[in-house]
Amino acid sequence: MSSCLFCRLVANEIPSYTVYQDAHTLAFLDIMPCTEGHTMVILKKHGETILNYSEGEIGYLWKAVQIVTKALGKTYKTAIFTIGINHGEKTGVHHLHVHIIPRFPDDGGGVIQSIVQRESKTGLIEIQKNIVKNI
């Protein structure tokens, strides 16, 4: 997809700070990092969300996330990371990417649950039943 920034990185049309790649994935430094070592991992095949990929393709992605996380841990002497995706987010690059963010005791960050603060109006049993009926 020629208009996708990350597809252009995969095609070597624009440079990136690549830290890892294999036949299916590419990992590169975020050019607007929230901390040193902030890395993104993508599948080379274009897709906007996890729903655009097969189970096998998602497996390749998470294998690469594991490899890069181990390398970042050794590089920065940390075992603490925030790892996540923005699924269906309207802003940003519309190519599924996993953020791997090295964490440190004094970084001022928080657990991933601190990103969104919206109180639930529904009980856990009802939420569970609603989700289960859609699986």
C-alpha positions in Angstrom: 0.0 0.0 0.0 1.9 3.0 -1.3 0.3 5.6 0.9 1.1 3.7 4.1 4.1 5.0 5.9 5.1 1.6 7.3 4.6 -0.1 4.0 7.0 2.5 2.6 9.5 1.6 5.3 9.1 -2.1 4.4 9.8 -1.3 0.7 12.9 0.8 1.7 11.4 3.9 0.1 12.1 5.8 3.3 14.8 5.1 5.9 14.2 3.6 9.3 16.3 2.7 12.3 15.8 -1.0 11.9 16.7 -3.1 14.9 15.4 -6.5 13.7 13.7 -8.0 10.6 12.9 -11.4 9.3 10.8 -12.7 6.3 7.5 -11.5 7.9 8.3 -8.7 10.3 10.2 -5.5 10.8 11.2 -3.8 14.0 12.4 -0.2 14.1 12.9 2.6 16.6 10.0 5.0 17.1 11.0 8.4 15.7 8.9 10.1 18.4 9.8 7.9 21.3 8.4 8.3 24.8 11.7 6.8 26.1 15.0 5.6 24.8 14.7 2.3 23.0 11.0 2.7 22.2 10.6 0.3 19.4 7.7 -0.7 17.0 7.2 -4.1 15.5 5.1 -4.6 12.4 4.2 -7.4 10.0 5.5 -6.6 6.5 2.1 -7.4 5.1 -0.3 -4.4 5.3 -3.2 -4.6 7.7 -4.8 -2.1 9.9 -5.9 -4.2 12.9 -5.3 -7.7 14.3 -8.4 -8.8 12.5 -6.8 -8.3 9.1 -4.3 -11.1 9.8 -4.3 -14.9 10.1 -3.5 -16.6 13.3 -0.2 -17.7 11.8 0.7 -14.1 10.9 -0.1 -12.8 14.4 2.2 -15.6 15.7 5.1 -14.2 13.5 4.4 -10.8 14.9 4.5 -11.8 18.6 7.6 -14.0 18.0 9.4 -10.8 16.7 8.0 -8.9 19.7 9.6 -11.5 22.0 12.9 -11.3 20.2 13.1 -7.6 20.3 11.9 -7.4 24.0 14.8 -9.7 25.0 17.3 -7.5 23.1 15.9 -4.3 24.7 16.1 -5.9 28.1 19.7 -6.8 27.7 20.5 -3.4 26.2 18.8 -1.3 28.9 19.3 -3.7 31.8 15.5 -3.8 32.5 12.9 -6.4 32.7 10.0 -3.9 32.8 8.2 -3.1 29.6 4.9 -1.7 28.4 3.9 -3.5 25.3 0.7 -2.7 23.4 -1.2 -1.7 20.2 -3.7 0.9 19.3 -6.4 -1.1 17.6 -8.6 0.9 15.3 -7.3 4.2 16.5 -8.4 7.0 14.2 -5.1 8.9 14.5 -1.6 7.7 13.8 -0.4 5.2 11.2 -3.0 2.8 10.0 -0.8 -0.3 9.9 -0.9 -2.6 12.8 2.1 -2.0 15.0 3.2 -3.2 18.5 4.9 -0.6 20.7 7.6 -2.0 23.0 8.5 0.6 25.6 11.3 -0.1 28.0 10.4 0.9 31.5 12.5 2.1 34.4 11.8 2.6 38.1 12.0 6.4 37.8 10.3 6.9 34.4 7.1 8.4 35.7 5.0 5.9 33.8 2.3 3.7 35.0 0.6 0.4 34.3 -1.3 0.0 31.1 -4.6 0.3 32.9 -3.8 3.9 33.6 -4.1 4.8 29.9 -7.9 4.9 29.9 -10.1 6.1 32.8 -13.7 5.3 32.0 -15.9 3.8 34.7 -17.9 0.8 33.8 -21.7 1.1 34.3 -22.2 -2.7 33.9 -21.4 -5.5 36.3 -18.7 -8.1 35.5 -21.1 -11.0 35.2 -23.2 -9.1 32.5 -20.0 -8.0 30.7 -18.8 -11.6 30.7 -22.0 -13.0 29.3 -22.1 -10.3 26.6 -18.6 -11.1 25.4 -19.0 -14.9 25.6 -22.1 -14.9 23.4 -20.1 -13.2 20.7 -17.2 -15.7 20.7 
